[in-house]
Amino acid sequence: MKLAKKDWFFIILIIAVFGGFWAISGEVKTKKVPYDDAHKRFYDAFNSGATKIDLDAQCPSCHFEGPGGIHFPKEHPVKPADGPMRCLFCHKFKSK
């Protein structure tokens, strides 16, 4: 069976698409939620069935701008004005 020109084009296109997906995939660059005394209650709550959206609502109790807050890096995205914090959308829990 001889492959026609359009067959080779299709094969190259499929290889390019998979190559593109492979090139852009990689290790997650966001920091994971630390497993320390301050965050242990979040790990425990999540393992007990709490949802990430419920846990996200508690993040601003420590992470806020102003005196006494644990400040975000300058390049950190800001919270949407009309939406909830979605910390655990990017920051994943560490596997033990």
C-alpha positions as YAML, in Angstrom:
chain: A
units: angstrom
residues:
- id: 1
  name: MET
  ca: [0.00, 0.00, 0.00]
- id: 2
  name: LYS
  ca: [1.45, 3.30, -1.08]
- id: 3
  name: LEU
  ca: [0.84, 6.41, 1.02]
- id: 4
  name: ALA
  ca: [-0.39, 9.43, -0.90]
- id: 5
  name: LYS
  ca: [0.83, 12.97, -0.33]
- id: 6
  name: LYS
  ca: [-2.28, 13.84, 1.72]
- id: 7
  name: ASP
  ca: [-1.68, 10.77, 3.95]
- id: 8
  name: TRP
  ca: [1.84, 11.98, 4.76]
- id: 9
  name: PHE
  ca: [0.47, 15.46, 5.48]
- id: 10
  name: PHE
  ca: [-2.08, 13.95, 7.90]
- id: 11
  name: ILE
  ca: [0.61, 11.86, 9.64]
- id: 12
  name: ILE
  ca: [2.87, 14.90, 10.04]
- id: 13
  name: LEU
  ca: [-0.05, 16.96, 11.34]
- id: 14
  name: ILE
  ca: [-0.88, 14.34, 13.99]
- id: 15
  name: ILE
  ca: [2.78, 14.14, 15.05]
- id: 16
  name: ALA
  ca: [2.94, 17.95, 15.27]
- id: 17
  name: VAL
  ca: [-0.19, 18.12, 17.43]
- id: 18
  name: PHE
  ca: [1.05, 15.44, 19.83]
- id: 19
  name: GLY
  ca: [4.51, 17.06, 19.83]
- id: 20
  name: GLY
  ca: [2.95, 20.40, 20.72]
- id: 21
  name: PHE
  ca: [1.02, 18.90, 23.63]
- id: 22
  name: TRP
  ca: [4.15, 17.12, 24.83]
- id: 23
  name: ALA
  ca: [6.21, 20.35, 24.58]
- id: 24
  name: ILE
  ca: [3.79, 22.44, 26.62]
- id: 25
  name: SER
  ca: [3.19, 19.81, 29.27]
- id: 26
  name: GLY
  ca: [5.60, 19.63, 32.11]
- id: 27
  name: GLU
  ca: [6.07, 19.96, 35.80]
- id: 28
  name: VAL
  ca: [3.65, 22.21, 37.65]
- id: 29
  name: LYS
  ca: [5.48, 25.38, 38.61]
- id: 30
  name: THR
  ca: [3.15, 26.65, 41.33]
- id: 31
  name: LYS
  ca: [4.11, 25.98, 44.92]
- id: 32
  name: LYS
  ca: [2.28, 23.25, 46.75]
- id: 33
  name: VAL
  ca: [0.46, 23.96, 49.99]
- id: 34
  name: PRO
  ca: [3.08, 23.42, 52.69]
- id: 35
  name: TYR
  ca: [2.51, 20.58, 55.11]
- id: 36
  name: ASP
  ca: [3.24, 22.50, 58.30]
- id: 37
  name: ASP
  ca: [1.43, 23.38, 61.51]
- id: 38
  name: ALA
  ca: [-0.35, 26.35, 59.92]
- id: 39
  name: HIS
  ca: [-1.73, 24.29, 57.02]
- id: 40
  name: LYS
  ca: [-2.23, 20.91, 58.70]
- id: 41
  name: ARG
  ca: [-5.87, 21.72, 59.49]
- id: 42
  name: PHE
  ca: [-6.54, 22.20, 55.77]
- id: 43
  name: TYR
  ca: [-5.03, 18.82, 54.95]
- id: 44
  name: ASP
  ca: [-7.09, 17.20, 57.71]
- id: 45
  name: ALA
  ca: [-10.30, 18.91, 56.57]
- id: 46
  name: PHE
  ca: [-9.70, 17.98, 52.94]
- id: 47
  name: ASN
  ca: [-9.02, 14.35, 53.86]
- id: 48
  name: SER
  ca: [-12.23, 14.38, 55.92]
- id: 49
  name: GLY
  ca: [-14.30, 15.43, 52.93]
- id: 50
  name: ALA
  ca: [-14.24, 19.24, 52.90]
- id: 51
  name: THR
  ca: [-14.32, 20.77, 49.44]
- id: 52
  name: LYS
  ca: [-11.55, 22.95, 48.07]
- id: 53
  name: ILE
  ca: [-13.95, 25.86, 47.57]
- id: 54
  name: ASP
  ca: [-14.83, 25.76, 51.29]
- id: 55
  name: LEU
  ca: [-11.17, 25.65, 52.23]
- id: 56
  name: ASP
  ca: [-10.33, 28.48, 49.82]
- id: 57
  name: ALA
  ca: [-12.61, 30.77, 51.81]
- id: 58
  name: GLN
  ca: [-10.35, 30.36, 54.86]
- id: 59
  name: CYS
  ca: [-7.08, 31.34, 53.14]
- id: 60
  name: PRO
  ca: [-7.58, 35.13, 53.52]
- id: 61
  name: SER
  ca: [-7.58, 34.76, 57.32]
- id: 62
  name: CYS
  ca: [-3.76, 34.55, 57.11]
- id: 63
  name: HIS
  ca: [-2.92, 35.59, 53.55]
- id: 64
  name: PHE
  ca: [-3.91, 39.23, 53.20]
- id: 65
  name: GLU
  ca: [-2.26, 42.50, 52.31]
- id: 66
  name: GLY
  ca: [-1.62, 44.89, 55.15]
- id: 67
  name: PRO
  ca: [0.07, 44.70, 58.50]
- id: 68
  name: GLY
  ca: [0.31, 41.21, 59.94]
- id: 69
  name: GLY
  ca: [-0.69, 39.41, 56.76]
- id: 70
  name: ILE
  ca: [1.40, 36.89, 54.88]
- id: 71
  name: HIS
  ca: [1.95, 38.84, 51.68]
- id: 72
  name: PHE
  ca: [1.77, 37.40, 48.18]
- id: 73
  name: PRO
  ca: [4.72, 37.77, 45.78]
- id: 74
  name: LYS
  ca: [4.51, 40.77, 43.45]
- id: 75
  name: GLU
  ca: [3.77, 38.58, 40.39]
- id: 76
  name: HIS
  ca: [0.94, 36.73, 42.17]
- id: 77
  name: PRO
  ca: [-2.46, 37.23, 40.48]
- id: 78
  name: VAL
  ca: [-4.94, 39.32, 42.44]
- id: 79
  name: LYS
  ca: [-8.25, 38.03, 43.74]
- id: 80
  name: PRO
  ca: [-11.12, 38.69, 41.36]
- id: 81
  name: ALA
  ca: [-13.18, 41.64, 42.57]
- id: 82
  name: ASP
  ca: [-16.50, 39.83, 42.30]
- id: 83
  name: GLY
  ca: [-15.42, 36.24, 42.89]
- id: 84
  name: PRO
  ca: [-14.05, 34.01, 45.62]
- id: 85
  name: MET
  ca: [-10.42, 33.21, 46.25]
- id: 86
  name: ARG
  ca: [-9.45, 30.09, 44.30]
- id: 87
  name: CYS
  ca: [-6.10, 29.32, 45.95]
- id: 88
  name: LEU
  ca: [-6.44, 25.54, 45.68]
- id: 89
  name: PHE
  ca: [-7.15, 25.75, 41.97]
- id: 90
  name: CYS
  ca: [-3.41, 26.35, 41.38]
- id: 91
  name: HIS
  ca: [-1.81, 25.36, 44.69]
- id: 92
  name: LYS
  ca: [-2.20, 21.61, 45.18]
- id: 93
  name: PHE
  ca: [-1.86, 19.59, 48.35]
- id: 94
  name: LYS
  ca: [1.32, 17.60, 48.75]
- id: 95
  name: SER
  ca: [0.94, 13.84, 48.69]
- id: 96
  name: LYS
  ca: [2.23, 12.34, 51.89]
...
